[in-house]
């Protein structure tokens, strides 16, 4: 099947479905809009400026900015010239930013945001190939060395737009569109090379089963440097959906209330926090309100077979109970997310089935998908009338999935990358001799054809007894506790599995207050035997269905959450196991101190 270029698809969408609010962003006082035609004018103006700076087909141009209208304008302008965009996470470390720019050979960097432009300016002497820097609203003290984006696009004419259309039409679908450097959990970043056809096939095929409406608004808050949000937003643009940008993730709650989106995509960590926040707010209630909240949560659990698994509701009593609970509690949960959400996507990591069931039961349909940067990214999706809780859907059209003998998921399709930039050996290792991409994930296809992810191939824990433990499902289950923010299972080559627990101190404090305990600070609470008993009970409750060798036998309490800034999380919120284990090496060793057996000393 032939697929168009990304810019070709955008131009077709603008011509067929012009919108007054194709892009939306938060101004100083209110949300402002950029129309489709104005978006195109800006794209054409920036493309003209890049061409005048010498950017030509095959060159690389970096985009270093948070989610904002300028991000996509730069992206489309670059690709319309036949050049390749190189996205850099807006909060990237300086050393990694420099590595990406130098490895990709980016000739121009386009930035938005003062921290980003200053990072570039302060390190110009370390950038080997960067010739020009373009910045949206650059600081006044840097304007001598920085080209101002607003000036470059100010005089764009109809002739410039026509010239952009002409140039874009010369770009071939198999041309390199972007190089995305994978965040990775270990090792040196690799530049994933994706063509226009890779991206456009995914934007077309992954949205084919969804219905979009003229008044739909998609909230864009996952980093656009990551292919997940990027292709989701392509799908929005190509289907006439307005894109509302959230520049800072801390303002997502505010944006939900102000924009009232109908669609968004998130990672499991976001849903975990929404769930934990819901339970925390409910735990603060007292008297009749607390009883109503607790009753509504029980009803949600009763409704799981009906609401989440599409089985008959049975008697009308359950439906009536749900309607009452919805009016009193569930509707308020939805209002907290803006009140208009009709479709939510989850990707980036497996979503705990219990969380998916909860959201479906309170009227928030979450559709889980699966993919990799190397597959542009979507491999499988759950469709509105074809989904299964606990699975990540079926393969999207034109994509084939098979399971290797060792359980690894293998993929073929038009979405599969061209390879890793300047790393032919790494590219060769990524494919089987038969041309299947090795995902590095372990999974199975069930009797109904749904793909189920069980773990990462390289993250399986092998205990000293030779038992394999998949940590991700255990961690996902533990994070459903209102008293647990995060969890990391350890135990490779140890006698048993153990777990590092990051408590939800505010929820624990609320529970302590409910039990009439004297309030204490989190630093004191983490050493309180009462908290350990609370967490022990949660661990035992949530791991009860597991085999004995899978159950964590011990746990340690960690005072602070794992963070990107500390190097413990990727920017898609995946835990970097080796980094976390190194940070808490002494804590982990202490959990096994009394069972450690003597070993022969290494001799040179």
N, C-alpha and C positions, 0 to 999 in steps of 0.2 A: 504493500500500500504506500502511495506517495504522500508525503506530508509537506506542507508549505514551510517557509521560514518563519521565525518568530515575528520579525517586523512585517512580513506579508500578512500574517494573521491579524496583527494589531491594526494595520491600515484597513483591512477588510471590515473589521469590527467598527472602527471609527466611521467608516462610510455607511455601514448598514444600521448601526445603532448609536448615533451621536447622543451624548448625554451632557447635561449642564453641570453634573457633579461627578465626572469620571474619577477625579481624585479629590479627597477631602483631607484637610489638615487643621490642627488647632492653632488659631491665631492668638493674639494677645488676650482677646476677650471672648471670642466665639470661634466656632468652626467655620472655615472658609472652603470654597470649592474652586476647582480648576476644571473647565469644560473639556470635552474631547478635542475640540478644535484648538483650544489654547494649549492643551497638552501636546498636540501634534506640532504646533508652531514652535514651542520650546524645544522639542526633540530635533526638529529640522534646524533650528538656530544653533543648537549645540553641535550637531553633526557638521554643519558648515564650519564652525570654529575649529573643530578637531581636524577637519580636512585641511584647513589653512595652516594648522600647526604641523602638518606633515603626516598625520595619521592615515594609514592606508590599509587596504585589505590584508589581513594576516597579522597586523600589529596587535599588541596587547595594551589595554587601557584599564587601570584599576579604579574601582569605586569604593571609597572609604567613608561611609556615612551611616547614620541610623536610619530607620524606616522613615521615609519622607517622600514627597512628590519628586524631588530632584533625583532620588535613587533610580526610579524607573525611567525617568527622562534620560539620564545618563546611560542606563543600560540599553534602551532602545536606540539611542543615537549611535552608540558604539557599534552595536550589531548591525545597524542599517548601513554602516560603511564597510561591512565585511570584516571588521576587526573583532577581537575577542575581549569580552569584559572579564575582569579579574576582581571579584568581590572580596572585600576584607571586612571582617566583623568589626563593628564600630567601636567596640571596647577591647580590641585586640592588644596584646602586649606589644611594646615597641620592637623587641627583638624579632618576634614572629612576623610583625608587619613588614619589617625590613627584609626578612627572609623571603616572604611571598613576593614583594616587589622586585627583588633582585633575581629570584629564581624564575619568575615569569617574564622578566625583561620588559616590564610595563614602561612605556614611553611617557605616558601622561597619567596623573592621578587626579581624580575628581572627588572633592570632599564637600561635606556639609557638617557644620558643627564646629565650634571653636576648639574643643580638645583635639579633634581629629586633624584640623589644619595645622595646629601648633605641633603636634607629633611629627607631621611631615616636615614642617619648616625647620624644626630643631634637629632633624636628622638628614637633611639634604646631602650632606657630605658623605653619608653612608649608602646612598642610593646610587647604584651603578649605572642604571639605564634611564632613570626618570629625567625628562627634559623640561616638563612643564607641570605646574600644579594649578588646577582650577578649583575655586572655592565659592560656595554660596554664602553670601554675607560674611566675607572674611573680616577679621579684626583690623581696625584701621592701621595699626602699627605694622601689618604684614602686606599691605596692598602694593608696596613697591615690588615685591618678588612674587606675588600671587595674582593670577588672572581672575577677575571677578566674573562669576557665572552670570549675574544679572546683566552686566554690560555686554557680554558675548551674545546673549539671546535677544537683546532689546530691539534690534532693528530687523528682525527676521521678516522677510517678505514672502508674498505668494510664490515668487520665482524660486525662493529658497526651499519652500515646501515641495514644489514640483521637482526640484533637483534631488531632494531627499528621496522622493518616491522613485525617481529614476535610478538612483544608486542602490536603493533597497531591492529593486527588482532584479539587479544583477547578482545579488548574493544567492549562492546555491544552498539548497537544504542540507547538503552534506558538509558544508563549511563549518569550521570551528566557531562556536558561538561564545563559549565561556570556558574558563579554567577555574574550577572551584577547589580550593585547598581544604582537604578534609581535616576536621578538628582532631580526630583520632583519639584513642585512649592511651596510646603509647607511641613512641618513635617520632621520626621526622615527618612533617606534613607532606602529603602527596597531592599534586595538582591533577584533579579529575578533568579530563577533556570531554566536553559535551558539544555536540553539533546542534545546529538549528533543528534538524529533524528529530534528534534525541529529545529536545525540550518540547517541540511542538507536538510530537506524537503523544507525549505524556500529558500535556495540557488538554489535548483533544480526547484521548482515550480514557483518562482518569475522571473526566467530568461527564462522559456520555450518558451515564445512568441517572444524572441529577437534573432536576427541573429548576431553572432559575427564573426569577420574576423581575419585572421592570423596576420595582422599588427596592430590590435587594441591596444591602450594604454589607460588604465584607470587612471585618476589622483585621488590619495587618499589624501584628505586634511581635510575632516571632522574627528573629533576625533575617533580613532579606539576603544576607551573605550566605545563609544556609539555603540549599535548593528546595527544601520543603515549602517554606512560605513563598519563595520566589515563584515556583510553578503554580501554587495555589492562586497567587495573585494574577499570573498569566491567565489562568482559567477564569478568574473574575472579569478581567478586561475583555477577553474574547467572548464572554457570554453576557456582556452588557451590565455587569455588576459594578457598583461604585466601590472604590477602595478607600477606606479611611485609615490613615496612618497614625500609629502610636509611637512617638519618638522615644519615650522612656517607658520601660515596662512597669515602673512604679505607678504610672498613671492609667493603667489598663482599667481599673475599677471606675475611675472618673470617666474615661472614654466610653465605657459600656453604658453608663447612665446618660451621657450627653448625646452620643451618636445613635444609640439603640440599634445596634447592628442586627441583621438577621442570620448572618453566617460568620463563623470564624474557625480557624484551625489552631490547635494547641498541642503541647506535649503532655504526657501523663502527669508530670509534676504539677502542671496548672490545675488539672482536675482534682488531684490529691489535695491541693491547697484550698480549693473551693469547698470540697467535702469537709475538710478539717475545720474550715472557717464556719461552715453551716452548723456543725456539731458544737463548736465552741460557743457560738452565739446562743444556740439553744440551751447549752448548759448554764448560761448566765441567768436564764429566766427562773422565776420562782413561782410558787403557788400554782394557780390554775393554768397560767401560760406555760409553765414547765410541763405540767401534765398533758396539755394539748400537744406540745411539741413531741414529747416522748411517744404519745399515742400515734401521732402522724408518722413517726419513724417506723413504728411497728406495722402500720398499714402499708407503708412503702415496701417493707420486707414481704408482707403477705402478697403484694401485687406483682412481685418479680416474675412469677411464671406467666402472668397475663400481659404485663406491660413490656417486659424485657425479652421474654421468650415466645411471645405471640400465641400463647395457649388460651383456650376459652376461659373467660372470667368466672364461669360457673354461675352461681346464683347472683341475683341483682344486688344482694347485700354488699358484696365486695365493691361493686361499682359505686354504690351509694356512699360507702365509707371513703372511697378514694375522692369522690367529688367534694365531700365535706373537708377532708384533709387538704385537698387542693386549694379550696377557698381559704382555709385558715393558715396553712403553712407553705405548701409547695408553690403557690402563686407568688408568695413573697420571696422565695428562693430565686424564682425566675426574674422577678422585678429587680433583684440585686444584680442581675446580669443584663439589665436593660429592658427586659420584658418582651422582646420581639424575636428572640432566637428560635429558629425553627430547624437548624441543622448545624451540628458541631462535628468537627473532625478531630481525631486523635492519631498521632503518629510519632515517629522518632524512637519509640520504645514500646514494649507491650503494656497495655492498660490492664490493670487488675480487673478480672471479671466482676468482682463485687462492686467496684466503682462504676463500671458500665451499667450494671443492674440498678444501682442507686439513681443514676442520672435519668435512665429511661423511666424509672418508677415515679419520678417527680416531674415528668413531662419535658425532659431535655434529651432529645435523641442524639447520642454520640455514635458516629460511624468511625470505626477503626480501620486504618489502612497500614500498609507496610511497604518499605522501600529503602533505598540507599542513595547516597550521592551518586554512586556509580551507575545507577539506573534511572536517573533524571527526575524524581526519585521513585515514582510509584510503581510497585510491582503488583500489588493486590489491593482491593478496596471492598468495603461493605456498602452495598446499595440499599436504598430506602426499602425496597421490597425483597431484599435478598441478603440477609445478614444473620450472623450467629454470634451471640455473646461468647467471648473467650477466643474467637477466631479473628483473623485480620482480613477476612473476605476471600474473594476468589481473584484469580489472575485477571488483570484488565485485558481488553481486547488486544490481540496481536502479540501478547506476551505469554511465554511458556515457562512453566515451573516443573522441576522434578527434584526428587529427594535422592541424594547420593547414599551409598551403602553405609557411610558413617553418620547419616542423618543430616548432613549439610544441605541447605537449600541452594539449588542451582537455577540459573535464569538465562533465557534467551529472549530477544525482542528488539524492536526498533529504538527502545529507550536505553539500551546498554551502551556505556561509554565507548569512546574511541581508544581510550587508554590513559595511562598516567603520563603527564607531561615530563619529557626528558628522562623517563625511567622505563626503558624497554624491558629490563629484567623483571621489575615489579609488575609490569603489565602482563608479561607472560605467565607469571605466577598466579595472577588473578583469574586465569581461565583454565578449564580442563583441555585436554587434547582434542576434545570434540567441540570446543568453542563455547562451552557453557561458562557463564560468570559464576565464580564461587563467592557466595554472599558472606561466608563466615558465621552465618546463623544456623542454628539447629532447629528443625521443625518437622512437621508431618502434614499430610493432606488427609482429612478425615473422609468418612464414607460418603459425605455429601459434597465433597470437592472443595471444602473450605480449608484454607491454610492456617495452621496453628504454629506459632513460634514458641519454642520451649526454652531456648537460651542461646547465648553466644558460644560459638565453638571454642574460642580461646578463653572463655571465662568459666568453663566447667571446673568445679573444685573436685580434686581427687583426694579422698582422705587416705590416711595411712593404711586403712584396711582395704584400700582398692575400690571403695564405693565412690561413684560419681554423684555429685550434688550440684544441681542447677541453682545458682544463687538468685537469679532475677525473679522467678515466681515467688520465692520466699520473701524477698524484699518488697515486692509489690503488695503481697498480702499484709505484711507488717505495717506498711504505710497507710493501710485503711483504718488503723487505730487512731482515734482522736488524740491519743497521747503520744503518738510517734510521728515526728516530722520526716525522718529519714532513717535508713538502715542499710548496713553493708555487711553481708555474710562473708566470713573468712573461714579458713580451715584447710587450705591446700597442703597436702602432705602432713597434716596433723591428725591426731587421734579422733577428733570429732569437729563438727561445725560449731562456730560461735558467731556472734553478731555484735557490731558496733551500733548503738542506738543513739539517735539525736532526739531527745524528748521535745514534745510541744509543751513548753513550760507554762504558757498561758492557760492551756486546757487543763494541765495538771494542777495549777494553782486554783482554777475554778472548782475542780473536783475536791481539792483539799478544803476550800472554803465551804463547799456543800457538806463536807463531813465535819465542819466546825473545828478544823485545825487552824492553828495560828499561822498567819501568812509569813513567808520567808522569801528571801531573794532567790533567783534561779541558781546562783553559785552555791548557796546553802542547801537548796532543795535537791540538787543533783547528788549530794552526799547523804541525803535523808533515807533511812531504810524504808520509810513509807513509800517513797517514789520507786525504789527498787521492787518492792512488793507489787506495786501497781503495774509496772512494766513487765514483771515476770508473769503476772496473770494474763496480760495481753499477749505476750509471746506464746504462752501455753495454749491460750484460746485459739489464736490464729494459725498455729502450726499443728493443731490437733490431728488434722487429716493426713499429715505427712508420715512417711516411713520413719522409723526410729533414727536411722543414720542421717536423715535429712534435717531433723529437728535440732536447732541450735541448743547446745547443752549449757552454754554460758553467754553472758552478755556484759558489755561495758558501756557506761553512759558517757556520751560526748557532749560537752557544754555548748558548742557552737555548731551551726549548720555547715555542711560542706558548701563551698562557694567556688565560683569561676575565678575570682580574684586570687584565691589561694592556690589555684591550679588543680583543684580537686574535681571540678566539673568541666565538661566541654560546654560550649555556648548553647548547645541544645539540651543542657541539663542532664547529660549522661555522666555517671560517676566514672572517674578515672581510678580504677581499682588499685593499680600499682602505686599511684601517687598517694592516695588515702592511706593505704597500708604502710607506706614509708613514713608518712606523717605520724601515724599512731603505732609505730613499730613497738614501742615500749609497752603501750596499753595492751596490744594484742599479745605480746610475750607474757604479760602478767596473767592473762586469762588461762594460759597453758602452763604457768610456772610449776605447779605441783604435779604435773603429769609428764613433764619433759624428761625423756630418757637420755642418759649419757650417750654421747656419740664419740667415735674415735676422732682425735684431733688431726687436722690436716697436716701432712708433713711434706715439706718441700722436696 
